[in-house]
Amino acid sequence: MDYLSQHGLTLLLIAVYVGLIIYIGWHFQKRASQNVNEYYLANRKIPGWVVSLAFFSTFISTSTYIGQAGESFKYGLSWAYVALFWVVFCMISWLVMGPRMRSQSIRLKSVTVPDYFHLRYQSNLSKSIRVLSSFIILFATLWYMTGIAKGGANLLNTVLDVDYGLGAFILIFFTCGYTMAGGMYGVMWTDAIQGILMFLVAIIMLIIPFYFAGGYSPLMEKLANLQHVTPDGSPIGDGMMTFGGVASMYYIIAIGLTIGMKQVSDPKLIIRFYSIKDKASMKFAMTWTPIFLGISLICVMCVGALVHVMVSDEEAAYLINNTDEVVGVMFNKLNNPTVTGICMMGLFAAGMSSLASVTFIAGTSIVKDIWNIWKPMEEQKIVRRTKWAMLGYCVVVFLFTLYPPAGVVEMSSFAGSVFAASFFPTIFGGLYLRWGTDIGALSSMVAGMVVNVIWRFGIRFNFEGMEQVHEVFPAFVISFLVYVVASKLTSNRVPDKDHLKLVFS
C-alpha cells in the first residue's frame, strides 16, 4: 500500500500510455499483414507530419533523454554543442539523402536498405553486399538496443524501484508486441504520438531544475559556485557554465559526429524516406524535423548540468561516475508524482519509439535480406517469419541488457560509428556517384566494420592517450577512401547505362 500511495499515479499514467500504444499497433494489424509492401513500407502512404515526428522520436531515444542528459552532469552546458552537430546532420539527411532515396527506392522497387544495395550495385556480388549489410545491421543494432533498454531499465529502477531485469523485460517485449502486430504502420503512427509527447517532456525536464532552485537567478548563482568535484577530484567551480570548462571538445565533436551521422546512414532512419507519401509531405518534413529536433535537444542536453543544484556533494560525487542515473535522481528530488508520471510517459516513449524501429529493421534484415536470399519464400511467409524473427532478436537483446558491455552513451555512439563508417559511403555513392561499383561498396563496408572493431577493442582503451580518439574518425575516413579507390580501380564493374538511367532518371 505504501508503494502504491507513492508511485500509483505514475504507474497509472504509464499504464494508460502503454495501453494506447499497444492498441494502435494492433489496430493496424490486419492492414499491415496483407503483403510485404504493406507490412514493410505502409504502402508508401505515410503523411509528412507523421514521418517528421517519427524520424525525430526514433533518432532521439532513451540514450538521449537519459544517457546524453546525464552526460551533461559530467561535461556541463558545453554538452549542448553536441546538439548542434545533430541538427546539422538532420538537415543534411533531409535535404541531401531523403529526396533521392525516396525516388530511387521507388524506381528500384526497394523495400529495405540492404536490398537497395543489392538493386543499386547490380552485379554478381550484389547479393553478397545485401547479406553483409544485414549482418552489420544486426551487430550494430544489438549494441544500440542494449543501450536503450539499459537506460530505460535504470530509470524504472531509480524512480519506481522496479527490478532492473524486470524493467528491461517490460520495455523490450511490450515494444516488440505492438511492432510485430502493426508493422511499419504501427511503428510510424506510434512514433508520431511518441514524438509529440517527447517534445513536451523535453521542455518540462528543462524547467524542473529551475523550479527546484527557485528561478533563473538562484539556479545560475548556485551553478557558478559549485563545490562538487570532477571525476578526477578537482573542484568544478564555474566549470558547468564555462565553454570547455570540464569537457573535452574533442570528445564533444566525436559524440556529435558518431551519433549525428546515424541520420545519414542508419537504416532505421533511412527507411523513413521510403514510406513518405509524396513531395509535399517531403517538403513539410524537411522543414519541421530539424526544428522539432533542435528545440528538444537543447532542452535535454542542458538538464544534467542543471541537476547539480538539486543534489548534495556526496550525491554529486556518485552521479559524476554514474551519469545514467542522473535523470532518475532528478525526478526523486522533485517528488511530484504528476510531473514524474508525465515525464516517465515521455521517457517510455523515447525508449519504445527507437526500440520499435530497430526491432523492425532487425526482423526485416533477418528474413527478407538473409533468409529469403538463401531460400526464397512467398510473401505471406515473409511477413509471418519477420514477426517471429523480431521476437527472437528481442530475446537476444534482453540477455545482453542483463549484462551490458558499456554505458548508454558509449553503446549508442559505437553503433552510430559502425553505421556511419560501414554504410554512409555506400549509400552516398549509390545516390550520387554513377561510377560507384559493387567492389567499392563491399570493400568499404568491410573496412568500416573492421576498423571500428579493431580501434575500439584493440587500440582505443589499450594505449595511453588514445581513449579520446573515437573509432568513428579512423573508421569513417578509411571506409570512404576505400570506397573511392576500390570503385576507381574496378571501373569496368560500373552497372550498364540502362541501369544507371533507371537509377538516376
N, C-alpha and C positions, 0 to 999 in steps of 0.2 A: 504493500500500500504506500509506503514511503517513496518507493521508486516511482510509482505511477503519479503520485502527487507532485513529484519533482520534474518528471520527464513526460507526463501524459500528453500534454498539449503538443509538444514537439513530435512525439510518436504519432499522434493523430494526424498532424499536418503531413508528415512523411508518408503515412499510410494512404491518405487521400491522393497525394501526388502520384505515388507508385501505382495505385489502382487506376487512375486516369490514364497514365502512360500505357499500362498493360491493356486497357480497354481499346485504346487507339490502335495498338499493334494488332490485336485480334480482330478489330473492325475491318482491317484491310486484308485479312487472311484469304478470303475467297477470291478477291480480285487478283491478289498477288500470285496465287498458286496456279493461275490459268496457263502460263507458259514462261519460258526463260526471260523473254523481253519484259514481261510484266514484273516478274519477281526480282530480276537483276537491275532494271532501269526505270521501273514505274512507267513504262511505255513512253519515256522521254516527254512527260507532260506535267512536270512539277513547276508551279509558278515561281517567278523570280524572287518574291519576298520570302517564300519558304526555303528556297535554295540558299539565299543570303543568310538567313538565320541559322540554317542547318550547317553551313560552312563555318560560320562563326562559333557555334556551340560545339561542333566537333573538334575544331582546332584548339579552342580554349577548354581544356579538360580539368579533371581533378589535379593534375600535375601543375596547372597554373593557379587555380584557386586555393590550393593547399601548399603545393611544393614551391612554386615561384613566389607566392605571397609570403611564405615562411622564409625564403632565402633573403628577402629584403630585411629581415630581422638581423641578419649577419652582415649584409652589404650596404644597408642604408638606402636612402632615397635615390642614390645613383642607379639602383637596380631598375628604376623606371626607364632608363635608356634602352634596356632590353626590348621594351615595348616598341620603341621607335623602329628597330630593325624588323620586328614582326609586322608592323603596319606597312613598311616599305615592301616587304616580300608579299604581303597580301595584295597590294596594288599591282605588283609585277604578275602575280598569279592570275588575277582577273583581267588585266589589260594585255598581257603577252601570251599567256598559256591558254586561258579559258576559251576565247572565241575560236582559235584554231583547233583545239582539242575537241570542241563540240562538233565543228563541221567535219573534221577528218574522221571522227568516230562514226558519224552518220554515214559518210561515203564508204567507209571500210566495213560497216556493219559490225563494229567492235562493241562488245558488251562488258569487257573488263580491261584493266590496264595491261596485264600480261598478254591478252590476245591482241591488243593494239600493237605491241611489239612484234608479235607473230605476223600480223597482217601488213604492217608498215614495212618491215625489213624482209620483204618476200624473198625467200631462198630456201635451200635445203637445210639451213641451220636455224631458220626462224622458229621452229618448234622447240629447239633447244633453248633459245633465248626466252621463250614463253615459260618453259618449265623452270629454268634457272631463276627468272624473276619471281616466280611464285614461291620458290623456296626462300629467297631473300625476304619476301614479304612475311612469310611465316616466322622467320628468325627475328626480324626487327619488331614485328608486331607482338611477339611474346614478351620482349623487354618493355614495350610501351604499355601493353595491357597490365602487366605486373605492376608497373609504376602507378597506374590509375587506381587499380584495386588496392594497393598498399596505402595510398593516400586516403581513399575513402574509408578503409577499414580502421586506420589510425584515428580518423575523425570520429567515427562511431564509438570507438573505444574511449576516446578522451571526453567527448561530450555526453554520451549516453551510457557509458560503462558496458557497452556491448563487446563481448569477446572478439578479439582480432580475427580469428578464423571464421567465426560466425558472420561477422560483418563483411568479410571478403566474399563468403559464400552467397550472402543475400545480394550484394551488389552485382556479382558476376552472373549468377543464374537467373535472377529476375530480369536482368537486361537481355540475357540470352533467350529467354522465353518469348518476349514480345518481338525480338528481332527475327527469330525463327518463323514466327507466325506471319508477320506483315511484310517481310522482305524489304525492298527499297522504299515502298510506300510507307511502311511503318517507321523505318529509320528516318526518312526525311520529315514526315509530319510531326513525329515526336520530337525530333531535333529542333524543329522550328518553335514548338511550345517551350521546350527547354531553353532555347536561346533567349526568348522573351524574359523568362524567369531569371536566367543567369545575368542578363543585363541589369535588371533591377537589383539583384542581390549584390553585384559588384559595387554599386553605389552605396547600398546600405552598409556593406562591410567597411567602406572608407569612412563612413560617418561615425561608426561605433567608437573608435579611439577618441575622436573629438568630443563626443557626448560624455564619455567616461572622464575625460580630463577637465571638462567644464568649458569647452570652447576652443577657438583657434589660438588665441594668445597664450592661455595657460599651457596648452599642449606644446606649442613651439618653444616656450620658455623651458619646459622640462626636457624637451628633446635636445636643446642646445647645451644642456649641462648634465649629461648622463654620467653616473658613477659606475655604470655597467662596464664590463670588460670584453675585449675581443677574444676569439678562440686562443690566441697566444698569450693572453693575460694582461695586455696593455689596456689602459683606460680608453673608453670610446670618446668621452668629452662631447664635442660637437660633430663627431665623425659621421653620424647618421645624416646630417644635413649638408655636409661638405662633399662636393663633387669628387669622387675617387678617394674620399677620406678613409674608408675601411674596405673599399672594393678594389679588386684588380681590374682595371679597364680591359686588360687582355681577356680575362675570364668573362666579363660582360659581353664583349664582342663575340667570343666563342659561343656562348649560350644564345645570343641574339641570332647568330648565323645558323647554328645546328638546328634549333627548333623553328626559327623563321623560315628556313629553306624547305621545311616539310611542306609548306604551302605550294611549292612549285615542283614537288617530287613525290609526295606521299599519296599512294593510291586511294586511300580513304577520302582524300580531299579532291584529287584529280577526277574521281568518278562523279563528283557533283556536277561537273560540266556536261557529262553525258546526259543527265536526266532533265536538264533545264528545258523549259517549254519552247521558247522562241527568242528572237533577237531582242524584243522589247524587254523580256524577262532578264536577259543577259545584261542589258544596259542598267536596269534597276539594281541588280546585284553588284555590278561593277561600282556603282556609286555608294551604296549603303553598307556593303560588307566592311570596308575599311573604317567606316565611321563607327559601326557597332563595336568593331574590334578595338579601335583606338581608345574610345571612352572607357570601355570595360578594363582594358589593360592598364591604363594609367591609374585607375582606382585600385585594382588588385595588387599591382606591383609596389604600391606605396604602403599597403596595410601593415606588413611585417615590421617595417621600421617604426611605424607609429605605435605598435603594441608595446614598445619599450616603456612607454609612460604608464602602462597598465600593470607591470609586473615588478616584483622585488628584485634586489640584487642577486639573491640566491636562485630565483626562478630564471632570471636572465642568463645566469652562468650555465644553467642546464639547457635552456632553449637555444642558446647560441650554437650548441653542438647537436641539437635535435630539432631542426627547423621545421620538420614535417608536422610537429605538434603545436606550432605557434597559433594557428587559426583556432584550433580546438580550445586552447587556453584562453584566447580572447573571448570566446563565447561563454566560457565558465566564469570569467571575471565580470562580464556584463550581467549575467544571472537574470536574463529576461527571457522566459520561455517562449513568448510570442515571437520576438525578433529572432531568437535562436531557431525556432521551428521554421520560420520563413527562410532563413539563410540555409538551414540544413536541406530544405527542399531544393534550393538553388545549387548547393554543392552536390547533392544527389544527381541533379540534372547534369551538372558538369561531368560527373563520372559516367553516368549512364549514356549520355549522348555520344561520347567518344568510344566507350566500350561497345555500344551497338554498332557503330560504323566499322570498327576494326574487327569485331566478331564477324560481321557480314563479309568483309573483304577476305578474311581468313577462310571462311567457308567456300566462297566462290573460287578462291585460288586452289584449294584442295580438290574440289570436284570438277570445275569447268576447265581449269588450266593445267591440272596434273592428271587426275584420274581419267577424265574424258579424252585426253590426248593419248594416254596409254591404252584405254579401252573405250571407244566411242559408245555413247548411250543415248536413248531417246529423251526428249525434253522433260517429260514428267519425272523420269528417274533423276535427271539432273537437279530439278527443284527439290525433290524429296531427299536426295542424298546430300544436297547442300545444307539442308536443315540439320541433318544428323552430324555432318562434319562440323558445323558450328558448335553443337553440344560437346562433341569430343574435344575440340580445341579448347573450349572453356574449362573442361576438366583439367587439361594440362596447365592452363594459366592459373587455375586455382591452386594447384600443387606448387607451382613456382611462387605464388604470392605468399604461401605459408613460410617460405624461406627465401625472401627477396635478396638478390645479389648486390643491391646498392640502394641509394636513396631515390626518392621520387624524381627529382630534377635530373640526376645523373642517368637514370634509366631512360627517361624521356629524351634527353639530349643525345644519348648513344643511338637510340632508334632513329632519331632525326638525322644523325650523321650518316648512318647506313643508307637511309633513303636518299639523302642528298647526293652522296658520292656514287651510289650504285645506279640511281635512276635518272637524275637530272640531265646528265649529258645525253643519255639515250632518248629521253622524252624531248628535250630541246632540239636535238639533232633530227628526230623524226618529224617535228613540227616545222622546222625552218631550214634544215640543211639537206638539199637534194643529194649531195654527194656522200651522206652518211651511209655506211654499209653494215651488214649483219656482223661481220668480224669486228668492226668498230664497237658496235653495241655490246656484243658478247664479251669482248676483252675489257671494255670499260666497266661492266658490271662486276666481273671477276676482280679487277684491280681495286675497285671501290670497296668491295666486301673484304678482300684480303688485307688491304692496308688498314681499314678500320679495326679489324680484329687484332692484327699484329701490333698496331700502335697502342691500342687500349690495354691489351693484356700482356704485351711483351716489352713495351717501351715506356709508356706514359707514367706508370706508377713504380717503375723499377729503376729509373735513372734520375739522379738529383737534378732539379731544375726543369724537368720535363712535364711535371704534373699540370702546369698551366697551359701546355701546348696541346689543346684539344685535338682529338683524332680527325675532326672534320677538316682541318686545314690541309694536312698532307694527303688525306684520302680524296678530297674533292679535286685538288689540283692535279694529282696523279691520274685520277679517273678521267678527267676532262682531256688531259693531254693524250692519254691512251686512246680515247675515242677519236680524236682528230688525227693522230699519227696512224693508227690502225686503219681508219677509213681511207686516208690518202694512199696508204701503201696497198690497199686492196680495191682500188678504184674500178677494177674490172668486175666487182661484185655489186656495183650500184644497180638497183632494180631497173627494169626496162622503162622506156619512155612512156608507154601506155599506162603502166602502173603509177609512175610519178605524176602523170597528168591527172589520174584519178585522185591521188592523194592531195595534190596542190591546186586543183582546179578552183 
